Amino acid sequence: MRVPWMRLARAQWAPLAALAVLMLVSALLAVAVPARTADGYDRAAEAAIGPTADIRVDGKAQGAAAATAVPGEAGLLSNAVSWQSMLPESLSEVAGEPEPSVTTERLSVAGKFSPPRLLYLGWDTGAWKRIRLVSGAPARNMPGASSGDVQVMVSKRYADQLGYKAGDRIDLGAVQVLITGLYAPKDAADPFWAPRARLLHPVKESIGQGAGAIDGDAGTALIDASGYARVARTTDTAFTFSWRFPIRGDALDAGDAGVLAADLDAFRSAVQGRGDLFPCKVVSALDDRLTEFAGRLHTAESVLGLALGGLAAVAAGVLLLAAGLLGERLRPVLGTMRARGASLRQLAGPACGLTALAAVPSAALGYGAGLLLDAGPPQPSSGYAIAVLLVAVLGVSALMVLRERGGLGSVLTRRDDLVAARPSRRRGVLDVLLVALAVIGVVLLRRRGQDAGTDPLIAAVPVLTGAALGVLVLRVYPYLLRVAGPFLRRRSGAVAFLGIARASRQNLVGALPLVVLLLAATVAGFAATVDTALRDGQVRASWAEIGADARIEAGPLDDAGLRRIRAVPGVSGAVRVRVIDEASVGTDPAPMTVVGVDLGAYRKLAPDVPDIPDSGVLMSPLAATTIGSNTVTLGRAGMDPVRVKPSGQITHFPGQGDGTAFVIVPYKTVAGATGFPSQVFVTGDGLSAEKLRAAAPGHDVKMREDMLRDMSRLPLVSVVHETFQSGAVIGGTYGLLAVVLVLVVGARARGRTIAHLRALGLSRRQSRGLALVEIAPVLLCAVGAGWVLGLFLPDITGPVVDLRPYTGGFAAAAHVPGAPALLGLAGALLLAAAAAVAVDRLFDTDPGNVLRTGE
């Protein structure tokens, strides 16, 4: 049987165009969203390791042993090649070229200086290539020389700050050096100089330990290979040999974090096992940073997997809805062909052919457009997702063909209104199976907790719970319409009754927007709730860490100093806390910190700081192991003994490190202990750190806003925020597209019905109201149920939605979304209502042009 393809396509242009556009957008998003997320992960990995990340192989040798092991530049470079060849493949891919260097032990400059001066002698082959001579001559020592001064070069900034010039001699005890020239870096912003600050300017370094420690000015003077060899041969100076491998952050993928950490341990073992050189070890903070990043990445993948899984389900639901509406439009044609003797295989041509004509080219075009966007590295999952969507859409067309086994009679006689139709046993089994899968998924997720990761079943929990709620709503939805019908029939106006009656005449395909809208609202509600919880958790952490809008780490502070702080513009309150270190009880010398504070005043000043009681003598857990619950006396030199009776424990107090021993006592008990440091907690609007520092000169000021900003800039935090925001927007857009799709595809049939009603006296204004009433039941039931489910999903998936890696360890509990999310929900509902009115106006027809004589 020949099928007029072009005529059929023209007749069904609206659902075909809708299916093509939706497939195009879905394919584009299937490529762009995972690629953008992966790119965000990679950028977060690069930021997590930092611009100065490196792997160093360090070893120490002294005097003649150093000269024997590394006699010159050839020996230094050959060892660099050896270390590089020992790097595991994953590390060699991200490590830059080796940067070998040799540095003497710290040498004291003879003379009376305040502060003391320290100098290192450094032979760094890379530094020589990155400097330019400013004055004097390069340091060139004669090979084999054993007398005279060792020629060195220092940076001009070092010389200017400490008063040196070319030609000056420096006495280092065993070594006498001559400054032959001053240099400056060719590019001071070069990352090469970040770990070599002493080569560019003086650096403060501590001399001594404990209370007697003082700071000295330390620098590094450049020497050449001959200078190194001479110092090694003629003195007993100790040298540190370092082969540094900078990490190229742009070559690091987020997925490599776990592999790199494991291979770094293997590299450490290999370096320690080398026996032909002095003992060396690997020094790097890379594995700690990668381990911390891996924990945050695991959390991000788990949380975003839930959101992206729901988003994919919404996109699939809209596409299936479009394919189903196309099948409904083709049903009379297929029924007529079946009545004229066409086989099911012949029906598959127009049904599946038209669907493929709209979907396949659009999917290919969307895939190509997604690649052209270059949102990030393409992900294999994108191709699989598009293929699954195509198979699902074509599968709907195949099901539409199988439904026509009964011929045209089944189309004309079977009534499948949503209210009148009785659910089949098959549908009942599928509904029960779906609810069971949702329950199993939730149970498994809660049992596995944070170990759930990106397991497909676990990631599908929001989809399964949303679909399960959708089928339950579909079960209840017809009864709600049945109850509303008789009630509205008794009212004077006809619009509400007619609207409910038309909503009741929809079949199951026409009610599918309810499930799609429910899923979209669930995704939007979940994303908005978790995003709000993350922000609130970070705010909570900032209050707990800083303790107020600002905290001043002050030295001994008198009442006049406190008055100056309170007089700073914007300050609305200030509470002084006295901090006495190195206190102890008489029966145990273990040191602890006594914190004197008026808890009542502090709670009034900063009520948002969590877990701070109003009064009492409180101990940290570590202090409790020493003090116990008995009355004890705390004291130290310069402090009158304080006798206290502990009343409870406290795990954290602002300004005191977690895991430290401290005791909180009333401020009046230590008010007379002068000469000890103080902390001042300050609240107010528009506080200025500069003005607070001016009021308390020489003291450190920590601002809560700065900490909150730093937390929001942590690696992966921006990725999570952006993904949740875009997920909520995309989910809401798909929901609106589903509404518009149903309205446009059914506009012609609805126009004919409205024409009959217009002939019976329905006004244009009532027609607009009828459009709103028709769509209102689906919108209110779907969006309401989905939004409520989205609000509870963080609690349902609680073990997985653990945002503490992004909130400084403080729990981020689920909250009701903020005002922007609620306004967005209201705006989406208004847009859906506006779309209904717009489609009614667009397809408004004159009854005289639609109705035939006799109708």
Phi, psi and omega in degrees: 000125181282139181246123178288085188300313184295318179295319179295319179294320178295324181291330183249033186296325184295306179293328177295316179295319179297316179297318181295315181295317181295321178293321178299311181295318182295318179295319179298315179292326179297334177270314189287317185293309177298323180295317180295320179295316178297321178295322176297320176299315181296317179295324178292323177296318179296318179290327182292322181279338176084161183288342183254016181297140181204171171236122181243137170256112184247140175215158181236139174212160188229136172054232184298328179298323178292317181294329179286318182289318180229086185288336182192198185297323180299318179294321180295316182287324180295324175292326176299318178295320180297314179297320181296321180291338180275350180296133173300160187302317182297322180286322181294334180287334183251352181270139177278186179294146182294146178239089183283148177203157177228132182226136177288168170295167181291127181246139181272137177277125181292143180126171179260110180228145175230110001283171180300156180247139180234147181217135172253151171253121186237131173252106185230108184295327180288326181294322180300331181278347187245017180238160173232143183285130180261317178206159179080208184229158177297153178279109180234106179268142181288130177300135177082354180294146181228003180224168181087180181283149172274123182282134180222166172233145175232161180287150180297324180294320177297314181296318181295318183290326184253003173081034177256161175212168178298134182102348178284148176253146180234129180265115180251022181085264181287342184233133173250125184242151178240125178280108181269338183197162176245142183231165173223151180289143175295324178219101182294340180274358179299127179303342179303325186278347185303313178274007183236046185298327183294339178285345185250329184200163178295144180235136179287128176228144184278138176244123182090183183224160175067213185292336182271006182288139176230161180263138176239163178269114183249143176214171178235129176260137181279133172235165179261183183298320180292324177295319177299313183299321180294314180297321180292323183284321192261351181228171177258030183291140177274142180239147171250119178263131184225128173246105186262133176245101178294145179267127178274104183299327182290346178264001184264129174259149181299325181291348182274355188302310181295320180295317181297318180297318179293317180292332177293323175296320178296321179295321177301315180296320180295320180294317180292337181274356180284131186247358183265011181216165176302156184303132178233159177218158179268127178242120180195141172266007186297316183294323177295318179293321179292323178295317177296318179294322181298322177296317178292322179296319178300317178297315181298316181296321180293311183291313181290332175299321176297315182291315182290327175297318176295322179296319178297322179294322178297315179299317179297320180296319179295318179295317178296324177297316179298317178294321179294320178294323175297318177297322177296322178292328180276352188299316177298322179296314180294322178296319178296316178298320179294320179294333179272007173104007180288140177279168179297327178293325177289330176290331182295334180301299181292324183291301182285329181295314179296320179297314179295323179299326180275324190271316188294308178298324180294321178296317179296318180294319178295322178296316178295319179295323178296322177292322180293333178296333178052051179285347182164186179294128180301141182252138178301330181298336181296313179298319179296319181297317180295319179298318179297319179297318179296315180298319180295317180295315178293329177295325176298318179297320178296320178295325177296325177292315181297334181289342184268021179296335182276355179082192185294330182299324179294330179288321186278328187260333184282128176251121182238038174302148184298324182280322185276329185289143176262129180300137180284165177296325180299316179296322178297318178296317179296321178296315180296320179297320180294317178296320179296319178297320179297317179295317179297317179299317180294318180297313179298319181298315183288330178288319184278337175059226183292343179282357181297321177060226184253029176305129184303319181295320180292318180295337181274002183301313177301322179294314182296316179293322178294317179294321178297316177295325179298316180291328176293319178295321177297328176291322184275330186307312179300324181292324177297319178293321179297320180291323183287330183302301180300325180295318181284336181296330183277354180277160185290321182282150182261344187296312183297317180295316180296322179297314178294322179297317179293323176296326180288334181280357177290145175273186184296323179296320179292338179268355179302330175306334179299315180292318180296314178297322179297315178297318180297317179294325178296313180298314181296316179295318179297313181298315181295322181292313181293322179297318177295319179297321178296315180295317180295323178296322178292322176297317179299318180295322180294321177294318182293326184279314183275322177091351179188188175294334176206150175229126181259120175273096188255159171278205175305124187234124178266181182294328179294320178295322178294323178293323178297321179293318181292340180273355179294135180304134179096343182284124178255345179190153179210136178234130181267138177237128178265131184242117182242110180276167172060027174276162180203168175264160185295330184271352182211122183279005181302126184287147175210166183256131175263124181247111179265119184208144172275097186298325179297313178295323181292321179295323177292325181290314186227076182290345182278352177290124187282150169061039175244118179285173183275340184196175175116168172257114190244145180239147169285160180305321180292320178293328181295330179293335179268317186277319186074213182245006182270164175290130183228166177245124179256139179192169176192172180298135180085004182227132174292136180304142181240122180261121186227156175241107182302139179245355180172183180242158177218132185276336184208140172221135183306133180093349178247130183292146176295140180084005179262164180265116177213155180230130178261123181234160176301143184299325184296336181287338180239014183297331181276355180277087182272163179089003180255156180298158177229156168240139178239118177269127188236136173237158179157175179254140177065036182291145179246124179297324180295318180291325177292322177294325178294325179285332178233071187300143177081006183243157182273141179238126178248126182256135179295323179298322179295317180294319180296320178294320179295322179293322179290342179263005179300148176306136178083338180297314179295325178297315180296313179301310184296320180293318178295317180296313179293325178297318178295319180293315181295317178299316177296322178296318177297321177299317177296320178298322178298317179297311181298321180300311180297320181294315184290315182296324180266010185292323183294313179296322179293322179301322179293319178296317180296325178299318176300316181291325177296324178294334179270001175115006178289129181276168178297321180295320177293329177297319177295317177297323178297321179298320179291318181294324180298321185270343185300315182302315180295315182298311185292316180293313185291308184293320180297310180295317181295319181295318178297318178298319178299325179292328182268347181302319177302327176285322179295318181261025188316308183300333181276320181277066179254104186262014183299329176300340181257357184236027177065026179090356180271137182295138177252092183287156178292142181226163172291137182304155181286181182301319180301320180293319179294321176295322177297320177297313179298320178296321178296319178296319179295321178296321177296317177296319178296324178296320179298316180293320181296317178294322178297319178291320184294321183257020178289125184236154177282130179305329181292336179268349183252314185279143177263165180300133179098345180273000000 
